Amino acid sequence: MSDAGLSETQRDVRHAVGAVCSAFGDDYWLAREREHSYPHELYAALQSGGWLGVALPAQHGGAGLGIGEAMIMLETIAESGAGFAGAQSIHANIYPNTIAAEFGTSKQQAAWLPGLIDGRIRSGFAVTEPTTGLETLKLRTRAERREGGWLINGQKIWTSSAQVASHLVILARTAPPSDHSRSSGLSLFFAPIRDAPHAPGVSAQQSALRKGVEMRRIEKMGGNCVDANEIWFDDFEVEESCLIGPAENEGKGFKMVLHGMNAERCLIAGEALGLGYAALIKAVKYAQERVVFGKAIGGHQAIQHQLSRAFIELEAAKHLVLAAARSYDAREAAVGAQANAAKYFAAEAAWKACETAVLVHGGMGYAKEYHVERYLREAMAMRLAPISKEMLLNYVGQSVLGLPKSY
C-alpha cells in the first residue's frame, strides 16, 4: 500500500511496524499455518515496542493514538505476509480494549490497561452464540448476581484467541428486556478465565482455565495460526468489579458493544486491505518473472488488466477505510454508515485481489509454497465475519437510505 492519503503519524506507524514485521517472513507464516501454532513471537515483538497500546490512553502507558493508527498497524501486519490470521493475533488485543478504555471506570482502567499494553493481560471477545448468531438481543448466556459478584452460565462461539487469552469480554443477560427497549438487560464483563495468558514462559498452573470454563478449538478453512473457539460457562464465578463501567452500566452492555463494533469494522477493513495488497505484491512479482512463449506474462493485457483492476479497487477501498477511521476517531454521527461501507468494500476488494493472485499464478497458485492460496482462504473469512456482506447491505439500506427493514 502506498502512503498516499495517510497522515504523518500514520506513515510513521506504518514504517515502524513494517520494520518489526520484516523479521517474520513467508516461511515463518507458512510454518505457523501448517502447525496451527500461534504467532507468539510476533506478539512479543510488537508488545516490546509498545504497539499493543497504540490506541490506549497515554496516562496508562499507551500511545494515545486513534483507531486510524491502529488500523494502519493491522494493515501493515497483514500486508507483510502475516495475512488476516497474523493481524488477528493482535486484533484480539486491540478491539476489546477500546471498550474498556471507553467505558471502564478510572479504577478499572488503571487495573486493566497497563496489563493489556505490556502483555500481562491478553483478551478475546465472547459475544456470538451458536443458536443466535447475529440476533444478539436473543442471546442466552446469563449472569446472575451472587454475593460479591456474578455466576455466568451459557455458551459462546467463534471467540478468537481464547486458547491464549487471560481475559474475555463477555456479553451476558443480567435482566429481561424492558418494554421500551429490547436491548436493555444485557451487560458486559471483562473477566479473567486464567491467572495469566497461555503463552511461552507461563507455567501450566498459571495458564490453566479457571473453574467453570471449558472450550473447544474449531477446525477452520484458513487462518489456522490463530484459534477460534466454542466456549461453555458453567457457574463461572466473576467478581463484581468485572462489570465494565460503574454499577449503573448494568444492562447497558449492548450499547457498548455497538460502539466497539464500529471500531472493529474499521480494523478488519484495514486487515482486508493488507491481505489484498500482500496478494497483489505476490502476483505482480510472479507476472514479472514468469516467462511463457518468450515473454513475461505481465506483458499481456489479459494479466496486466486484472492486476491493475485489483490495485484500483484496493486503493479506492483504502480511502474509504481511512475516512471511516477518521469518522470514528472524531465521534461523528455517521460513523456507522462509514464503518459498514468500509468493511464491505475492503473485504470485497481483498477477495478479488486474492482470487486474481491465484489465477495469475496459474497452477502454482494452488501450491502452498507460493502463499497466495492461503491468502484466498483467509479472504473468505472477511466476507463472513464478524458480519456478513448481506447484513452490511441491510444496514445501509435501512439505516442510511431509509428503506424498510428487509430481514
N, C-alpha and C positions, 0 to 999 in steps of 0.2 A: 504494500500500500504506500502511496506517496504521502508526503507531509502536507499536501495541498488541503487547505481548509482547517488545519489544526492550529491551535493557539501555541504560543511559545512554550508554555508549560507542558502542553500535551506532546509537543515534539521532544521535549526533554525526557518525559516519561517514556515515550516510545524508544528513544535511543538507549536509555539506561536499562530498561527491561530487556530490550533486544540483546544487549551485551551479556546480561545474565543468561538468557536463553541460548546464546550461541554455544554454551558448553554442553548442551544437550541436543545431539544431532539425530539424524534419521534412524541410525542403528539403535540408539537408546529407546526411541519411541516404538520402534518395531519390536524390540525385546519386551518392553512393558506390555504391549498388546498381546504378544504371544504367551507371555507368562501370566497374564491377568494380574500384574503386580503394580501396586500404587506408586506413583512417581514421587516418593518421599524426598528424593534428592533435589528435585526442582522446588518443592515446597520449602525445604530447608534453605536453599539458596535465596529464594525471594524473601523468606522470613528474616534472614540475616541482614538483608538490605533494607528492611523496614517496609517492604511493599505490601504486606498484608494489611497495613493500616492506611493505605492510600486515601481512603475516603472517610476515615475516622478522625474525630476531633484532635487537634494538636495538644490540648491540655492533658490528654490521656496517652500521648506518645504517638499519635497518628500524624499523617502528613497534612490533614486538614483540607484536602482537595475534594473534588466532587465526583459524581457518578461519571461525568465525562472523562475524567482522567482514569478512573477505574476501568471504564470501557476500553480505553486505549491500551491499558495494560493487558487486559484479557485478549484483545485483538492481536496484540504483538506476540503474546504467548502462542496463540493458535497459529498465526502465520509462520512462526519459527519452525514449524513442523510438528509441534505438540498436538495440533488439531483441537477439535472440540473437547476431546477427553482430557488432554493436558490442561486446557483452560478451565475445565470443570473442577479439577482438583483444587484450584484456587478460588473459583467462583463460589464454591460452597462455603468459603470463609469470608466472602465479601457481601453477598446479598443479605443473608440473615443478620449480619452485623449492623446493616443500615437501620434495621428495625429497632435493635437495642439502642443504637445511638440516637435515634429519633424519638423514641417513646419511653425509654428507660428512665428511672429516677436518677438523680445525681449519684446516689449511693450505689445503684445497680451499675451505672456506667463506670464508676470507679472500681467496682469489683470485677466487671466482665471485660471491659475494653482493653486494658493493658495486657491481659492474658491472651485475648484474641490477636493482638498485634505481635506479641513475642512468641506465640505458638504454644503456650501452656494450655490454652483452650482452643479446640477445633470444633467447628459447628456443622450442622446439617439442618435441613428444613423438612419437617414432618407435617404436611397438610393433607395431601392426596390420600384417599381411601379407596380400597378395591371395589366397593359397592356403590360409591357415589361419584367418583371421578371429578369432573368439573362442577358438579352440583354440590359445591362446598357447603351451602347452607343446610344440606341434608346429612352432613357428616354424623357419624355415630359414636365417635370417641367421646367419652365422658370424663369430666374431672369433678369429683365430689369432695366437699370440704371434710377434713378431719382435723383434730386438734393439732395446731402448729403447721398445717399445710393441706395437701390435697392427695387424693388417690385417683390415678388415671387408669382407665380401662378402655381398650379399643385396639384398632388396627390401622396401620398406615402402609402405603406402598409407594414405590419409586422414590424413596429417600436416598439421595446420593451421599456418598462418603460416610455413611453411618458405621461402616466397618472400622473407620479410623477416628471418628468424631468422639469428643468427650462430652459434648452437649448437643441437644436438639432444640430447635424452636418448634413447639408443639401447639397446634390449634385443637382445642377441645371445647365441647359444650359444657358450660357450667350452670346454665339455666335454660328453660324453654324460651323460644322466641316470643316476644311480646306481640300484642295485637297490632301495634302501629309500626313494628319493624321486624321483618323476617331475619335480619342479620344480627339482631341482639341475642345475647346469651352465649356468644362464642368468645372464649378468652384465649390469650396467647401466653405461653410459658417458655422460659429459657431454662431448661432442666438438664442437669448432669446425668448422663447414662453410664459414665465411667468416672473413676477418680482422675484419670489422665488419658490423653489421646493414645490410641493403639498404634504406636509408631516405633521406629527403631530407637533403642536405648531406654524404653519404658518397660518396666517389669510386667510379667503376666498378671500379677496380683493387682497392680495399679490400673491396668488396661482391661480388666475383666468387666463384663457387663454387670450392672447393678441388679439387685433382686427386682423382679417384676418386668424385665425387658428381655425379649427374645427377638432374633432377626434371622432372616434367610437371604442370602445373596441371589439376585436374579440373573440368570444367564441371558446375555443380550446379543443382539446382532452386531453391535460395534461399541466403541468406547470402552473396551474391556479393562483398561488400566485403572478405571475409576468405578467403584462398586455402586450398584443401585440395589435397593433392599426392600423387603417386606418386613414390617416390624409389628410385634404384638406387645401391648402393655397389659399386664395382669396385676391389678392392685399395685401399680407403680407409685411409690411414695415420692412426693415432690414438696419441697419446703414452701412456705407461704411467700418467701422472698423471690421465688421463681416466676411469679406472675409479673409479666412485663408491665412496668409503669406503676403508678400509685394504685391504691386499693380501688379507687373509683373507676379504674380502667377495666375492672372485671366486666365481662360481657361486651367489650368493645374491640375484641380481637380481630374481627373481620375487617374493620376499617383500617387497622394497622397492616393487615395482610395486603389489602388493596393498594395501600401506599407503597409497600415493598414490591408489589408486582410490577409497577411501572418501572422501578429501578431494574428489576430482573429482565424485563423486556429489552431495556437498553443494553444491559450487559450481554445477554445472549445474542442480540443483534450484532454486537461487536465481535463476539466469538465466531459468529457465522461469517462475518467479513474476513476475519483472519483465516478461517478454513478455506474460503473461496480463493483468497489471494495465494495461499500455500499451494493449492491445486493448480492455479493458473501459472505460477512460477515454474512448477514441475513440467507442465505441459509445454510452455514456451521453450524451456531448455531442451526438452525432447524433440520438439519440432525443428529446432535449430541444428540438432546433432544427427537426427535420423535421416539418412540418405537413401532414397529409393529411385531407381531408374536414373541415377546420376545427379539427383537434385535433392536438397533438403526439403522435407515435406512442408516446412513452414513457408516455403516459397510458392505454395499453391493456394489459391484463393479459398478452396474448399476447406482448408485447415486454418488459414490466416483469418478468415472472416469469423469463424467460430470463436477463436481466441479473442479477437477484437470485441465481439459482442459481449463475451464474458467480462472483459475489462470494463467496458462501458456500463454494464449493469451493476458491477461491484462498485464502481466509482459513484454512480447515482445513489446506490444504497448507502454508501459511506456518508454522503452529505445529509441524507435523511436521518441516519443514526446520530450524527453529530448534532443535528437540530433537536432531536428527541432528548438527547442528554442535556443540552443547554436548557430545554424547557423544564426538565426535571429539576435541575440544579437551581433554576430561577423560580421554582414552585409555581409555574404557570398553570392556569386552569385547564388549558388544552393539552396537558401532558399525556392524558390517556390516549387521545387520538394520535399524537405524535409517536408515542412509545409502541402502540399496537401496529401502526403503519410501518415503523422502522423494523420491528421484529418480522413482520410478514415479508417485506420486500428484501431484507437482508438474507433471510432463510431461503427464499426462492432464488436469489442471485447466487448464493453459495451452492445450492443444489445444482443449478445449471452449470456453474463453473467446474464443479467436481465431476459431473457427468461428462462434460466436454473434455476434461483432462483424461478420463479413462478412455474415451473414444479416440482421442488424438494419439494415445499410446498404442492403440490397436490391441493386439493380443497381449502385449506386455502390460497393458493397463489392468489385466486380470491377475497379474503376478504381485504377490505381497511385497516383494523386494523393491518394487517401484513406488510403493506407498499410496498411490492415488486411489486404489480400491478401498483402502482404509478410510480415506477422506470421504469417499462417496457413501460408505456405510454410516459414517458419523453424520453426514449432512442430512440423512433421513430423519435423525432424531430431532433436528431443529425444526422440521416441518410438523412434528407431532407434539413436542413438549416445549415449555410447560403448558402450552395451549396450542391447539391445532390451528392450521391456517383458516379453516372454515369458521371457527369461533372468533378469530380475529376479524374476519369479514362481517360476521354477525354484529360484532361490537361497533364497527364503523357504520354499518347500515342503520343500526338502531340508535346509537348514542351520538353519532356525528351527523349523519344525514337525516335523522329524524323519521326513519321508516318504521313500520310496525315490527314488533318482535316476531322473528321468523323461526323460532325453535321452542 
